[in-house]
Amino acid sequence: MKPFPWDEAIGFGLGVLRLSPAAFWAMTPRELALAITAVTGGAMPLRRGEFSDLMTRFPDGR
């Protein structure tokens, strides 16, 4: 398991999003991830249920 990329997260939060340190540290990781996605236009990863549905519909080994 990789350690959380604190340097990148803090840099993005303070530098790109221009959050105050208090606002940055008050955010949840999910809020930060959604803010990063909103700014960068990246796609959110699949949720567990969505992934399970895809695995059911398209199983490996066919």
SEDOPA-82539 format. One record per atom (N, C-alpha, C, O): residue number from 1; residue in one letter; chain; atom name; x, z, y. Coordinates in nm, 4 decimals. Each point is the difference from the previous one (the first is absolute). Last residue first. Layout:
<rs>
R | NUM | A | A | CA | X | Z | Y .
...
</rs>
This chain:
<rs>
R | 62 | R | A | N | -1.4316 | -2.0349 | -1.5879 .
R | 62 | R | A | CA | -0.0962 | -0.0981 | -0.0500 .
R | 62 | R | A | C | 0.0665 | -0.1299 | -0.0332 .
R | 62 | R | A | O | -0.0664 | -0.0940 | -0.0436 .
R | 61 | G | A | N | 0.2577 | 0.5206 | 0.2326 .
R | 61 | G | A | CA | 0.0084 | -0.0337 | -0.1404 .
R | 61 | G | A | C | -0.1034 | -0.0964 | -0.0530 .
R | 61 | G | A | O | -0.0184 | -0.0113 | -0.1213 .
R | 60 | D | A | N | -0.0725 | 0.3435 | 0.5485 .
R | 60 | D | A | CA | 0.1226 | -0.0677 | -0.0441 .
R | 60 | D | A | C | -0.0137 | -0.0369 | -0.1477 .
R | 60 | D | A | O | -0.0793 | 0.0595 | -0.0730 .
R | 59 | P | A | N | -0.3647 | -0.0140 | 0.3912 .
R | 59 | P | A | CA | 0.0984 | 0.0760 | -0.0769 .
R | 59 | P | A | C | 0.1232 | -0.0841 | -0.0351 .
R | 59 | P | A | O | -0.0083 | -0.1221 | -0.0133 .
R | 58 | F | A | N | -0.4041 | 0.1101 | 0.3611 .
R | 58 | F | A | CA | 0.1098 | -0.0907 | -0.0321 .
R | 58 | F | A | C | 0.1089 | 0.0735 | -0.0773 .
R | 58 | F | A | O | 0.1085 | 0.0233 | 0.0533 .
R | 57 | R | A | N | -0.5186 | 0.1979 | 0.0732 .
R | 57 | R | A | CA | -0.0429 | -0.1395 | 0.0073 .
R | 57 | R | A | C | 0.1071 | -0.0984 | -0.0459 .
R | 57 | R | A | O | -0.0322 | -0.1057 | -0.0543 .
R | 56 | T | A | N | 0.1280 | 0.5709 | 0.0767 .
R | 56 | T | A | CA | -0.1074 | -0.0215 | -0.0964 .
R | 56 | T | A | C | -0.0395 | -0.1463 | -0.0048 .
R | 56 | T | A | O | -0.0182 | -0.0574 | -0.1074 .
R | 55 | M | A | N | 0.3330 | 0.1941 | 0.4272 .
R | 55 | M | A | CA | 0.0596 | 0.0102 | -0.1337 .
R | 55 | M | A | C | -0.1044 | -0.0251 | -0.1083 .
R | 55 | M | A | O | 0.0302 | -0.0601 | -0.1031 .
R | 54 | L | A | N | -0.1755 | 0.0792 | 0.5519 .
R | 54 | L | A | CA | 0.0762 | -0.1228 | -0.0258 .
R | 54 | L | A | C | 0.0630 | 0.0013 | -0.1392 .
R | 54 | L | A | O | 0.0029 | -0.1023 | -0.0684 .
R | 53 | D | A | N | -0.2257 | 0.4920 | 0.2084 .
R | 53 | D | A | CA | -0.0956 | -0.1094 | -0.0169 .
R | 53 | D | A | C | 0.0720 | -0.1314 | -0.0308 .
R | 53 | D | A | O | -0.0416 | -0.0748 | -0.0884 .
R | 52 | S | A | N | 0.3028 | 0.4491 | 0.1995 .
R | 52 | S | A | CA | -0.0587 | 0.0149 | -0.1338 .
R | 52 | S | A | C | -0.0989 | -0.1119 | -0.0298 .
R | 52 | S | A | O | -0.0040 | -0.0523 | -0.1114 .
R | 51 | F | A | N | 0.1843 | 0.0733 | 0.5450 .
R | 51 | F | A | CA | 0.1017 | -0.0413 | -0.0957 .
R | 51 | F | A | C | -0.0534 | 0.0084 | -0.1430 .
R | 51 | F | A | O | 0.0225 | -0.0904 | -0.0805 .
R | 50 | E | A | N | -0.2941 | 0.2502 | 0.4254 .
R | 50 | E | A | CA | 0.0126 | -0.1458 | 0.0113 .
R | 50 | E | A | C | 0.1001 | -0.0528 | -0.1017 .
R | 50 | E | A | O | -0.0226 | -0.1035 | -0.0628 .
R | 49 | G | A | N | -0.0280 | 0.5706 | 0.0980 .
R | 49 | G | A | CA | -0.1185 | -0.0624 | -0.0591 .
R | 49 | G | A | C | 0.0061 | -0.1514 | 0.0034 .
R | 49 | G | A | O | -0.0400 | -0.0667 | -0.0954 .
R | 48 | R | A | N | 0.3883 | 0.3160 | 0.3112 .
R | 48 | R | A | CA | 0.0030 | 0.0168 | -0.1461 .
R | 48 | R | A | C | -0.1187 | -0.0694 | -0.0670 .
R | 48 | R | A | O | 0.0183 | -0.0691 | -0.1002 .
R | 47 | R | A | N | 0.1338 | -0.1394 | 0.5577 .
R | 47 | R | A | CA | -0.0350 | 0.1360 | -0.0395 .
R | 47 | R | A | C | -0.0077 | 0.0042 | -0.1516 .
R | 47 | R | A | O | -0.0114 | -0.1031 | -0.0663 .
R | 46 | L | A | N | 0.3266 | -0.2467 | 0.3505 .
R | 46 | L | A | CA | -0.1257 | 0.0211 | -0.0712 .
R | 46 | L | A | C | -0.0220 | 0.1484 | -0.0258 .
R | 46 | L | A | O | 0.0946 | 0.0753 | -0.0227 .
R | 45 | P | A | N | 0.2007 | -0.2087 | 0.4490 .
R | 45 | P | A | CA | 0.0062 | -0.0121 | -0.1454 .
R | 45 | P | A | C | -0.1373 | 0.0250 | -0.0613 .
R | 45 | P | A | O | -0.0873 | 0.0612 | 0.0614 .
R | 44 | M | A | N | 0.1341 | -0.2741 | 0.4307 .
R | 44 | M | A | CA | 0.0043 | 0.1298 | -0.0651 .
R | 44 | M | A | C | 0.0104 | -0.0206 | -0.1508 .
R | 44 | M | A | O | -0.0542 | -0.0969 | -0.0532 .
R | 43 | A | A | N | 0.2441 | -0.2538 | 0.4289 .
R | 43 | A | A | CA | -0.1148 | 0.0322 | -0.0844 .
R | 43 | A | A | C | 0.0184 | 0.1376 | -0.0610 .
R | 43 | A | A | O | 0.1117 | 0.0396 | -0.0332 .
R | 42 | G | A | N | 0.0947 | -0.2120 | 0.5217 .
R | 42 | G | A | CA | 0.0212 | 0.0017 | -0.1441 .
R | 42 | G | A | C | -0.1261 | 0.0376 | -0.0744 .
R | 42 | G | A | O | -0.0907 | 0.0613 | 0.0562 .
R | 41 | G | A | N | 0.1973 | -0.0928 | 0.4342 .
R | 41 | G | A | CA | -0.0870 | -0.0985 | -0.0641 .
R | 41 | G | A | C | 0.0172 | -0.0067 | -0.1496 .
R | 41 | G | A | O | -0.0484 | -0.0937 | -0.0634 .
R | 40 | T | A | N | 0.2509 | 0.3851 | 0.4252 .
R | 40 | T | A | CA | 0.0803 | -0.1034 | -0.0650 .
R | 40 | T | A | C | -0.0843 | -0.1089 | -0.0648 .
R | 40 | T | A | O | 0.0515 | -0.1068 | -0.0331 .
R | 39 | V | A | N | -0.2516 | 0.4846 | 0.2620 .
R | 39 | V | A | CA | 0.0963 | -0.0603 | 0.0927 .
R | 39 | V | A | C | 0.0726 | -0.1180 | -0.0639 .
R | 39 | V | A | O | 0.0238 | -0.1013 | 0.0658 .
R | 38 | A | A | N | -0.3329 | 0.3565 | -0.3225 .
R | 38 | A | A | CA | -0.0717 | -0.0605 | 0.1128 .
R | 38 | A | A | C | 0.0952 | -0.0729 | 0.0938 .
R | 38 | A | A | O | -0.0331 | -0.1065 | 0.0521 .
R | 37 | T | A | N | 0.2136 | 0.3573 | -0.4115 .
R | 37 | T | A | CA | -0.0669 | -0.1213 | -0.0472 .
R | 37 | T | A | C | -0.0714 | -0.0712 | 0.1140 .
R | 37 | T | A | O | 0.0050 | -0.1227 | 0.0092 .
R | 36 | I | A | N | 0.1854 | 0.5395 | 0.0828 .
R | 36 | I | A | CA | 0.1061 | -0.0979 | -0.0238 .
R | 36 | I | A | C | -0.0613 | -0.1326 | -0.0441 .
R | 36 | I | A | O | 0.0399 | -0.1062 | 0.0478 .
R | 35 | A | A | N | -0.3319 | 0.4661 | -0.0035 .
R | 35 | A | A | CA | 0.0477 | -0.0425 | 0.1315 .
R | 35 | A | A | C | 0.1088 | -0.1055 | -0.0145 .
R | 35 | A | A | O | 0.0008 | -0.0983 | 0.0742 .
R | 34 | L | A | N | -0.1619 | 0.3001 | -0.4657 .
R | 34 | L | A | CA | -0.1010 | -0.0889 | 0.0576 .
R | 34 | L | A | C | 0.0413 | -0.0500 | 0.1376 .
R | 34 | L | A | O | -0.0263 | -0.1152 | 0.0343 .
R | 33 | A | A | N | 0.3045 | 0.4322 | -0.2451 .
R | 33 | A | A | CA | 0.0015 | -0.1265 | -0.0746 .
R | 33 | A | A | C | -0.1011 | -0.0985 | 0.0569 .
R | 33 | A | A | O | 0.0304 | -0.1185 | 0.0137 .
R | 32 | L | A | N | -0.0251 | 0.5547 | 0.1642 .
R | 32 | L | A | CA | 0.1194 | -0.0737 | 0.0393 .
R | 32 | L | A | C | 0.0048 | -0.1352 | -0.0706 .
R | 32 | L | A | O | 0.0309 | -0.1013 | 0.0627 .
R | 31 | E | A | N | -0.3730 | 0.3919 | -0.1881 .
R | 31 | E | A | CA | -0.0219 | -0.0475 | 0.1370 .
R | 31 | E | A | C | 0.1192 | -0.0817 | 0.0487 .
R | 31 | E | A | O | -0.0173 | -0.1043 | 0.0629 .
R | 30 | R | A | N | 0.0580 | 0.3148 | -0.4794 .
R | 30 | R | A | CA | -0.0960 | -0.1103 | -0.0075 .
R | 30 | R | A | C | -0.0268 | -0.0574 | 0.1388 .
R | 30 | R | A | O | -0.0067 | -0.1218 | 0.0164 .
R | 29 | P | A | N | 0.2804 | 0.5089 | -0.0553 .
R | 29 | P | A | CA | 0.0683 | -0.1213 | -0.0471 .
R | 29 | P | A | C | -0.0939 | -0.1207 | -0.0070 .
R | 29 | P | A | O | 0.0412 | -0.1123 | 0.0291 .
R | 28 | T | A | N | -0.1731 | 0.4716 | 0.3294 .
R | 28 | T | A | CA | 0.0170 | 0.0063 | -0.1454 .
R | 28 | T | A | C | 0.0781 | -0.1253 | -0.0425 .
R | 28 | T | A | O | 0.0030 | -0.0981 | 0.0743 .
R | 27 | M | A | N | 0.0399 | 0.3387 | 0.4233 .
R | 27 | M | A | CA | -0.0600 | -0.1051 | -0.0836 .
R | 27 | M | A | C | 0.0180 | 0.0315 | -0.1478 .
R | 27 | M | A | O | 0.0963 | 0.0647 | -0.0412 .
R | 26 | A | A | N | 0.0933 | 0.1917 | 0.4078 .
R | 26 | A | A | CA | -0.1381 | 0.0381 | -0.0302 .
R | 26 | A | A | C | -0.0688 | -0.1015 | -0.0914 .
R | 26 | A | A | O | -0.1050 | 0.0291 | -0.0573 .
R | 25 | W | A | N | 0.5490 | -0.0900 | 0.2330 .
R | 25 | W | A | CA | 0.0007 | 0.1033 | -0.1032 .
R | 25 | W | A | C | -0.1395 | 0.0493 | -0.0350 .
R | 25 | W | A | O | -0.0183 | 0.0639 | -0.1036 .
R | 24 | F | A | N | 0.0678 | -0.3921 | 0.4504 .
R | 24 | F | A | CA | 0.0568 | -0.0510 | -0.1249 .
R | 24 | F | A | C | -0.0105 | 0.1043 | -0.1107 .
R | 24 | F | A | O | -0.0472 | -0.0309 | -0.1094 .
R | 23 | A | A | N | -0.0798 | 0.1561 | 0.5446 .
R | 23 | A | A | CA | -0.0994 | -0.0883 | -0.0611 .
R | 23 | A | A | C | 0.0512 | -0.0542 | -0.1334 .
R | 23 | A | A | O | -0.0756 | -0.0092 | -0.0967 .
R | 22 | A | A | N | 0.3726 | 0.2707 | 0.3516 .
R | 22 | A | A | CA | -0.1122 | 0.0825 | -0.0469 .
R | 22 | A | A | C | -0.1056 | -0.0861 | -0.0691 .
R | 22 | A | A | O | -0.0528 | 0.0393 | -0.1040 .
R | 21 | P | A | N | 0.4239 | -0.2566 | 0.3098 .
R | 21 | P | A | CA | 0.0367 | 0.0704 | -0.1229 .
R | 21 | P | A | C | -0.1153 | 0.0849 | -0.0549 .
R | 21 | P | A | O | -0.0204 | 0.0055 | -0.1213 .
R | 20 | S | A | N | -0.1282 | -0.4255 | 0.3924 .
R | 20 | S | A | CA | 0.0786 | 0.1184 | 0.0359 .
R | 20 | S | A | C | 0.0415 | 0.0670 | -0.1309 .
R | 20 | S | A | O | -0.0651 | -0.0202 | -0.1025 .
R | 19 | L | A | N | -0.0172 | -0.5078 | 0.1064 .
R | 19 | L | A | CA | -0.0667 | 0.1285 | -0.0138 .
R | 19 | L | A | C | 0.0895 | 0.1103 | 0.0543 .
R | 19 | L | A | O | 0.1226 | -0.0105 | -0.0046 .
R | 18 | R | A | N | -0.0796 | -0.4999 | -0.0405 .
R | 18 | R | A | CA | 0.0170 | 0.0782 | 0.1230 .
R | 18 | R | A | C | -0.0806 | 0.1296 | -0.0024 .
R | 18 | R | A | O | -0.0582 | 0.0404 | 0.1007 .
R | 17 | L | A | N | 0.1374 | -0.4213 | -0.4275 .
R | 17 | L | A | CA | -0.1330 | 0.0480 | 0.0344 .
R | 17 | L | A | C | -0.0008 | 0.0820 | 0.1290 .
R | 17 | L | A | O | -0.1054 | 0.0234 | 0.0591 .
R | 16 | V | A | N | 0.5225 | -0.1896 | -0.2017 .
R | 16 | V | A | CA | -0.0929 | -0.1135 | 0.0020 .
R | 16 | V | A | C | -0.1396 | 0.0450 | 0.0429 .
R | 16 | V | A | O | -0.0601 | -0.0585 | 0.0900 .
R | 15 | G | A | N | 0.4122 | 0.3915 | -0.1109 .
R | 15 | G | A | CA | 0.0492 | -0.1177 | 0.0712 .
R | 15 | G | A | C | -0.1001 | -0.1132 | 0.0135 .
R | 15 | G | A | O | -0.0150 | -0.0568 | 0.1082 .
R | 14 | L | A | N | -0.0786 | 0.4762 | -0.3452 .
R | 14 | L | A | CA | 0.0394 | 0.0302 | 0.1375 .
R | 14 | L | A | C | 0.0368 | -0.1249 | 0.0787 .
R | 14 | L | A | O | -0.0335 | -0.0110 | 0.1179 .
R | 13 | G | A | N | -0.0996 | -0.0361 | -0.5737 .
R | 13 | G | A | CA | -0.1007 | 0.0807 | 0.0680 .
R | 13 | G | A | C | 0.0328 | 0.0246 | 0.1462 .
R | 13 | G | A | O | -0.0856 | -0.0138 | 0.0874 .
R | 12 | F | A | N | 0.3994 | -0.2081 | -0.3690 .
R | 12 | F | A | CA | -0.1174 | -0.0829 | 0.0243 .
R | 12 | F | A | C | -0.1040 | 0.0762 | 0.0810 .
R | 12 | F | A | O | -0.0567 | -0.0532 | 0.0954 .
R | 11 | G | A | N | 0.4423 | 0.2881 | -0.2281 .
R | 11 | G | A | CA | 0.0351 | -0.1073 | 0.0926 .
R | 11 | G | A | C | -0.1193 | -0.0876 | 0.0341 .
R | 11 | G | A | O | -0.0190 | -0.0369 | 0.1159 .
R | 10 | I | A | N | -0.0329 | 0.3670 | -0.4465 .
R | 10 | I | A | CA | 0.0121 | 0.0615 | 0.1330 .
R | 10 | I | A | C | 0.0323 | -0.1064 | 0.1035 .
R | 10 | I | A | O | -0.0578 | -0.0003 | 0.1088 .
R | 9 | A | A | N | 0.0438 | -0.1444 | -0.5530 .
R | 9 | A | A | CA | -0.1324 | 0.0452 | 0.0424 .
R | 9 | A | A | C | 0.0035 | 0.0592 | 0.1402 .
R | 9 | A | A | O | -0.0848 | -0.0311 | 0.0836 .
R | 8 | E | A | N | 0.4933 | -0.0963 | -0.2906 .
R | 8 | E | A | CA | -0.0803 | -0.1168 | 0.0356 .
R | 8 | E | A | C | -0.1371 | 0.0411 | 0.0529 .
R | 8 | E | A | O | -0.0488 | -0.0571 | 0.0975 .
R | 7 | D | A | N | 0.3306 | 0.3998 | -0.2557 .
R | 7 | D | A | CA | 0.0614 | -0.0645 | 0.1168 .
R | 7 | D | A | C | -0.0822 | -0.1191 | 0.0475 .
R | 7 | D | A | O | -0.0236 | -0.0163 | 0.1197 .
R | 6 | W | A | N | -0.1062 | 0.2471 | -0.5235 .
R | 6 | W | A | CA | -0.0296 | 0.0701 | 0.1252 .
R | 6 | W | A | C | 0.0572 | -0.0692 | 0.1219 .
R | 6 | W | A | O | -0.0681 | -0.0099 | 0.1021 .
R | 5 | P | A | N | -0.0599 | -0.1217 | -0.6092 .
R | 5 | P | A | CA | 0.0882 | -0.0571 | 0.1038 .
R | 5 | P | A | C | -0.0273 | 0.0609 | 0.1388 .
R | 5 | P | A | O | -0.0551 | -0.0661 | 0.0881 .
R | 4 | F | A | N | 0.0041 | 0.2881 | -0.6043 .
R | 4 | F | A | CA | -0.0795 | -0.0559 | 0.1078 .
R | 4 | F | A | C | 0.0933 | -0.0492 | 0.1104 .
R | 4 | F | A | O | 0.0940 | 0.0709 | 0.0360 .
R | 3 | P | A | N | 0.0922 | -0.0706 | -0.5364 .
R | 3 | P | A | CA | -0.0387 | 0.0966 | 0.1027 .
R | 3 | P | A | C | -0.0783 | -0.0692 | 0.1114 .
R | 3 | P | A | O | 0.0148 | -0.1201 | 0.0229 .
R | 2 | K | A | N | -0.0292 | -0.0596 | -0.5344 .
R | 2 | K | A | CA | 0.0776 | -0.0098 | 0.1232 .
R | 2 | K | A | C | -0.0416 | 0.1092 | 0.0976 .
R | 2 | K | A | O | -0.1175 | 0.0363 | 0.0059 .
R | 1 | M | A | N | 0.1055 | -0.0454 | -0.5597 .
R | 1 | M | A | CA | -0.0831 | 0.0000 | 0.1167 .
R | 1 | M | A | C | 0.0886 | 0.0000 | 0.1244 .
R | 1 | M | A | O | 0.0926 | 0.0802 | 0.0116 .
</rs>
